[in-house]
Amino acid sequence: MNFENYKIIPNYNTNKTDLFLAEEEDIEACEQTLNISFDDDYKEYVLTYGSGILGGTYVRIYLPETIVMTMAEWKSRITEYWFWDEGKDVLTKEEVLSRDFGTVRIGDTFDGDEIILYKSEYYILPRNSEMIYKAGKTLEETITWLCSSGILTEAFTEREFEPFDPSEWGDKL
């Protein structure tokens, strides 16, 4: 992943740049628990930046323990409130909910769009659209798509990262 244009800025509330990073053991435990494999970009992102918001408060990538902790609630919500039928040619509800391919939600956007990993590829389940978008094979491609495609939000180049203590998110996930 190309981190050259990523800049860590102070947290809005604490004015600190302390990072809340994942550890290799956390990543491995998540992969084993959920029977998935993260791409190298995801691993590098959570080991280098960790918990926070990227791109002017737009993209939030979850730490491995957050993915595991919120998985059951997310699957239950998706089962009950699935509305992405316009995107069925990209991904079906059955594929997203399949246990065979370890679909997981790895993040979201400020607008409520969900970033999922399915069969080693990233997809976006938008909050305000019934379409599903294939965003990339790596986290870097996905972040670039989210910030630059102009599909879900106006394209922007800023790549500031504001760290957040994940314990402060509580029930906000």
C-alpha positions as CSV (number, residue, x, y, z in Angstrom):
1,M,0.0,0.0,0.0
2,N,1.3,3.5,-0.9
3,F,1.2,5.5,2.4
4,E,3.4,8.3,1.0
5,N,0.4,10.7,0.7
6,Y,-1.2,9.8,4.0
7,K,-0.8,12.4,6.8
8,I,-1.6,11.7,10.5
9,I,-3.5,14.7,12.0
10,P,-4.5,15.3,15.7
11,N,-7.7,13.8,16.9
12,Y,-10.5,16.5,16.9
13,N,-11.4,15.8,20.6
14,T,-8.0,15.1,22.2
15,N,-5.7,17.0,19.9
16,K,-3.3,14.0,20.1
17,T,-1.9,11.8,17.3
18,D,-1.7,8.6,19.4
19,L,-2.3,5.6,17.2
20,F,-4.5,2.6,18.2
21,L,-3.0,-0.2,16.2
22,A,-3.8,-3.8,15.6
23,E,-1.3,-6.5,16.3
24,E,-0.3,-9.4,14.1
25,E,-2.0,-11.8,16.6
26,D,-5.3,-9.8,16.3
27,I,-5.2,-10.2,12.5
28,E,-4.4,-13.9,12.7
29,A,-7.1,-14.5,15.3
30,C,-9.7,-12.7,13.2
31,E,-8.8,-14.6,10.1
32,Q,-9.0,-17.9,11.9
33,T,-12.3,-17.1,13.7
34,L,-14.0,-15.9,10.5
35,N,-12.2,-18.2,8.1
36,I,-11.0,-15.4,5.9
37,S,-7.7,-14.0,4.6
38,F,-7.0,-10.3,4.6
39,D,-5.0,-8.8,1.8
40,D,-1.6,-7.3,2.6
41,D,-3.0,-3.7,2.3
42,Y,-5.6,-4.3,5.0
43,K,-2.9,-5.8,7.3
44,E,-0.5,-2.9,6.7
45,Y,-3.2,-0.3,7.2
46,V,-4.3,-1.6,10.6
47,L,-0.7,-2.2,11.7
48,T,0.4,1.3,10.6
49,Y,-2.6,3.5,11.2
50,G,-5.1,1.4,13.1
51,S,-8.3,2.9,14.4
52,G,-9.4,6.2,12.9
53,I,-10.9,8.1,10.1
54,L,-9.3,8.7,6.7
55,G,-9.9,11.3,4.1
56,G,-11.5,14.2,5.9
57,T,-13.7,12.0,8.1
58,Y,-14.9,9.8,5.3
59,V,-13.5,6.3,5.5
60,R,-13.3,4.2,8.6
61,I,-11.5,0.8,8.5
62,Y,-12.2,-1.5,11.4
63,L,-9.6,-3.2,13.6
64,P,-9.8,-7.0,13.5
65,E,-11.5,-7.3,17.0
66,T,-14.2,-4.8,15.9
67,I,-14.9,-6.9,12.8
68,V,-15.4,-10.0,15.0
69,M,-17.4,-8.2,17.7
70,T,-19.9,-6.7,15.3
71,M,-20.2,-9.6,12.9
72,A,-23.3,-11.2,14.3
73,E,-25.2,-7.9,14.5
74,W,-24.2,-6.9,11.0
75,K,-25.2,-10.3,9.5
76,S,-28.6,-10.1,11.4
77,R,-29.2,-6.5,10.1
78,I,-28.2,-7.4,6.6
79,T,-30.5,-10.4,6.6
80,E,-33.5,-8.4,7.8
81,Y,-32.9,-5.1,5.9
82,W,-31.4,-6.2,2.6
83,F,-32.3,-3.7,-0.1
84,W,-29.5,-3.9,-2.7
85,D,-31.4,-5.9,-5.3
86,E,-30.4,-3.6,-8.1
87,G,-26.8,-4.8,-7.5
88,K,-27.7,-8.5,-7.7
89,D,-25.6,-8.9,-10.9
90,V,-22.6,-7.8,-8.8
91,L,-23.3,-9.6,-5.6
92,T,-26.5,-11.4,-4.3
93,K,-27.9,-11.4,-0.8
94,E,-27.1,-15.1,-0.7
95,E,-23.5,-14.5,-1.6
96,V,-23.1,-11.8,1.1
97,L,-24.7,-14.0,3.7
98,S,-22.9,-17.3,2.7
99,R,-20.7,-18.9,5.3
100,D,-18.7,-20.6,2.5
101,F,-16.8,-17.4,1.5
102,G,-16.4,-15.6,4.8
103,T,-18.0,-12.3,3.8
104,V,-17.1,-9.6,6.4
105,R,-17.7,-5.9,6.9
106,I,-14.3,-4.3,7.2
107,G,-15.3,-0.7,7.4
108,D,-17.8,2.0,6.5
109,T,-18.0,5.6,5.4
110,F,-19.3,8.8,7.1
111,D,-22.4,8.5,4.9
112,G,-23.1,4.9,6.1
113,D,-21.9,3.0,3.1
114,E,-20.5,-0.4,4.2
115,I,-17.2,-1.8,2.9
116,I,-17.3,-5.6,2.7
117,L,-14.7,-8.3,1.8
118,Y,-16.1,-11.2,-0.2
119,K,-13.9,-13.8,-1.9
120,S,-10.8,-11.6,-1.5
121,E,-12.4,-8.6,-3.2
122,Y,-13.9,-5.5,-1.8
123,Y,-17.4,-4.3,-2.4
124,I,-19.5,-1.3,-1.3
125,L,-23.1,-1.6,0.0
126,P,-24.2,2.0,-0.3
127,R,-26.6,3.5,2.2
128,N,-28.5,5.6,-0.3
129,S,-28.6,3.3,-3.3
130,E,-29.8,-0.2,-4.1
131,M,-26.8,-0.8,-6.3
132,I,-23.7,-2.7,-5.1
133,Y,-20.2,-1.6,-6.3
134,K,-17.1,-3.7,-6.8
135,A,-14.4,-1.4,-5.4
136,G,-11.1,-3.4,-5.8
137,K,-9.0,-6.4,-5.0
138,T,-7.0,-4.5,-2.4
139,L,-7.8,-2.1,0.4
140,E,-5.7,0.6,-1.4
141,E,-7.8,0.2,-4.6
142,T,-11.0,0.4,-2.5
143,I,-9.9,3.5,-0.6
144,T,-8.9,5.1,-3.9
145,W,-12.3,4.1,-5.5
146,L,-14.2,5.5,-2.5
147,C,-12.3,8.8,-2.4
148,S,-11.8,9.4,-6.2
149,S,-14.6,7.7,-8.2
150,G,-17.1,10.5,-7.5
151,I,-19.9,7.9,-7.3
152,L,-20.8,8.0,-3.6
153,T,-19.4,11.3,-2.8
154,E,-17.6,14.2,-4.6
155,A,-14.1,13.1,-5.4
156,F,-11.3,14.5,-3.2
157,T,-7.6,14.1,-2.9
158,E,-7.0,14.7,0.8
159,R,-5.7,11.7,2.7
160,E,-5.4,12.9,6.3
161,F,-5.8,10.2,8.9
162,E,-7.4,11.2,12.3
163,P,-6.8,8.5,14.9
164,F,-9.6,7.4,17.3
165,D,-9.5,5.2,20.4
166,P,-11.8,2.4,19.4
167,S,-13.2,2.1,22.9
168,E,-14.7,5.6,22.4
169,W,-16.8,4.3,19.5
170,G,-18.8,2.0,21.8
171,D,-22.2,1.4,20.3
172,K,-21.6,3.8,17.5
173,L,-20.4,1.1,15.1
